[in-house]
């Protein structure tokens, strides 16, 4: 079962900036892998397209968290 984007990001709010950046890089790698060989079938759940879409939602939330962490260091 996939977590909602808000539940996913709650797991990482206490993580360091470096850990968040490493996780961002992992998500980007997963997205790139799908983009090399996209599978748009929906025969099974979660299908690769569903995973891709969830991954983009996770990435957006994670980038927002990274931005917050950077701002808090510079204020």
C-alpha positions in Angstrom: 0.0 0.0 0.0 1.3 3.4 -0.9 1.3 6.3 1.5 -0.3 9.6 0.8 2.1 12.3 0.0 1.5 14.0 3.4 2.1 10.7 5.3 5.2 10.0 3.2 6.7 13.4 4.0 5.9 13.2 7.7 8.4 10.4 7.9 11.2 12.7 6.8 10.5 16.0 8.6 13.1 15.2 11.2 15.7 14.1 8.7 18.8 16.1 7.8 19.0 18.2 4.7 21.6 15.8 3.3 19.3 12.8 3.9 16.4 14.6 2.2 18.6 15.4 -0.8 19.7 11.7 -1.0 16.1 10.6 -1.0 15.3 13.2 -3.7 18.0 11.7 -5.8 16.5 8.2 -5.4 13.0 9.4 -6.4 14.4 11.2 -9.5 16.3 8.0 -10.4 13.0 6.0 -10.1 11.2 8.5 -12.3 14.0 8.3 -14.9 13.8 4.5 -15.0 10.1 4.6 -15.7 10.6 7.3 -18.4 13.1 5.1 -20.2 10.6 2.2 -20.6 7.1 3.6 -19.7 4.4 1.0 -19.0 1.0 2.5 -19.2 -0.9 -0.8 -18.6 -3.3 -0.9 -15.7 -3.6 -4.7 -15.6 -2.3 -4.8 -12.1 -2.3 -2.4 -9.2 -0.2 -0.6 -8.5 0.7 -0.4 -12.1 4.0 1.3 -13.0 2.1 4.5 -14.1 0.4 4.7 -10.7 3.8 4.3 -9.0 5.2 7.0 -11.3 2.4 9.5 -10.4 2.8 8.8 -6.7 6.5 9.2 -7.0 6.0 12.7 -8.6 3.7 13.6 -5.7 6.3 12.5 -3.2 9.0 14.4 -5.0 7.0 17.6 -4.9 6.4 17.3 -1.1 10.1 16.4 -0.6 11.3 19.4 -2.6 9.0 21.6 -0.5 10.6 20.1 2.7 14.1 20.7 1.3 13.3 24.3 0.5 12.0 24.8 4.1 15.2 23.3 5.5 17.3 25.5 3.4 15.4 28.6 4.3 15.6 27.8 8.0 19.4 27.6 7.7 19.7 31.0 6.0 17.4 33.0 8.3 
